[in-house]
Amino acid sequence: MQFNIKQLEDWQNVVEEILPHLQNPILLLKGNLGAGKTTFTQFLLKNLGSEDEVNSPTYSIVNEYNTPKGKIYHFDLYRLKNIDEVYDIGIEEYLDNAFLCIIEWPEVYEEELYGLKYHTMSIHNNGESREISFE
């Protein structure tokens, strides 16, 4: 699926299109700084019925949110330097106990997902708009 975002309100349309296809418990979010990964997550959680305030997990590394469907964990692995640091935060336990895990900057952990079912969303900010692909 491909999308083009030109204004903040367009994220709602993206979420509405993606939600019926979000079948796997892991969503990898890729994109440069400021691309809109956390903004997308805010819209997604609102649409999943969460009343929690959604913030970037840049400093906390993981944020926990409640939804009627279950817990959602939102990770930002940007500051983690290697796979050992990812395991040190207990990522496997989160993955086992979540309705959905949203992982920003997943590259340090991506090889470990081999064999698991997950979705990938890439956001490219070209200055005037954002090009999004979802698989």
C-alpha positions in Angstrom: 0.0 0.0 0.0 1.3 3.5 -0.9 0.2 6.8 0.6 1.1 10.5 0.2 0.7 12.8 3.2 0.6 16.6 2.6 -1.1 17.7 5.9 -1.5 16.4 9.4 -5.1 15.4 8.9 -4.0 13.0 6.1 -2.7 10.6 8.8 -6.2 9.7 9.7 -6.9 8.4 6.2 -3.7 6.4 6.3 -4.7 4.8 9.6 -8.2 4.0 8.3 -6.8 2.3 5.2 -4.1 0.3 7.2 -6.1 -0.8 10.2 -8.1 -3.6 8.4 -4.7 -4.9 7.1 -2.9 -4.8 10.4 -3.0 -8.5 11.1 0.4 -9.1 12.7 1.4 -8.2 16.3 4.6 -6.3 15.2 4.8 -3.1 13.2 8.2 -1.8 12.2 8.3 1.9 11.6 11.2 3.2 9.4 11.9 6.8 8.5 14.4 9.6 9.1 14.1 11.9 12.1 10.9 13.9 12.0 9.4 11.7 9.3 6.2 11.2 11.3 6.6 7.8 13.0 5.3 9.0 16.4 2.5 11.1 14.7 1.3 8.0 12.9 1.4 6.1 16.2 -0.7 8.8 17.8 -3.4 8.5 15.2 -3.2 4.7 15.2 -3.7 4.4 19.0 -6.6 6.9 19.0 -8.3 4.8 16.3 -7.7 1.6 18.4 -9.5 3.3 21.3 -6.6 4.3 23.5 -7.2 7.4 25.7 -3.5 7.5 26.7 -1.3 10.4 25.7 1.1 9.1 23.1 4.6 10.5 23.2 7.9 9.5 21.5 9.7 6.8 23.4 13.1 8.4 22.5 14.3 8.7 26.1 12.3 6.0 27.8 13.0 3.5 24.9 9.5 1.9 25.4 6.1 3.4 26.2 3.1 1.3 27.2 -0.5 2.1 26.1 -3.8 0.6 26.9 -6.5 -0.2 24.3 -9.7 -2.2 24.5 -7.9 -4.9 22.4 -4.9 -5.1 24.8 -1.5 -3.5 25.6 0.5 -1.7 22.9 4.2 -1.2 23.4 5.9 1.6 21.4 9.7 1.2 21.1 12.3 3.6 19.9 15.6 1.6 19.3 17.5 4.6 17.9 19.9 4.9 20.8 20.6 1.2 21.2 23.9 0.2 19.7 23.7 -3.6 19.4 21.4 -6.5 19.8 22.5 -7.2 23.4 21.1 -3.8 24.4 17.8 -4.7 22.8 17.6 -7.9 24.7 18.6 -6.1 27.9 15.3 -4.0 27.8 13.4 -7.3 27.7 11.9 -7.0 24.2 11.0 -10.6 24.0 8.7 -10.3 27.1 7.0 -7.3 25.6 6.5 -9.1 22.3 5.0 -12.1 24.1 2.5 -10.0 26.1 1.3 -7.4 23.7 -1.6 -6.9 21.3 0.8 -4.9 19.2 4.4 -3.8 19.4 5.3 -0.7 17.3 9.1 -0.5 16.8 10.7 2.7 15.6 14.3 2.4 14.3 14.0 -1.4 14.2 17.2 -2.0 12.2 19.3 -3.1 15.2 16.7 -5.9 15.9 15.3 -6.7 12.5 17.4 -9.8 11.8 16.1 -11.3 15.1 12.5 -11.2 13.7 13.3 -13.8 11.0 10.4 -16.2 11.0 8.0 -14.0 12.9 5.1 -12.2 11.2 5.3 -8.5 11.1 4.4 -5.4 9.1 6.8 -2.7 7.9 5.9 0.9 7.3 8.4 3.2 5.7 8.0 7.0 5.8 10.0 9.2 3.5 9.9 12.9 4.2 10.7 14.8 1.0 10.1 18.3 2.5 6.7 19.1 1.1 5.1 15.7 1.7 5.6 12.3 3.1 5.6 9.1 1.0 4.5 6.1 2.9 4.6 2.4 2.1 3.0 -0.3 4.2 3.5 -4.0 3.8 
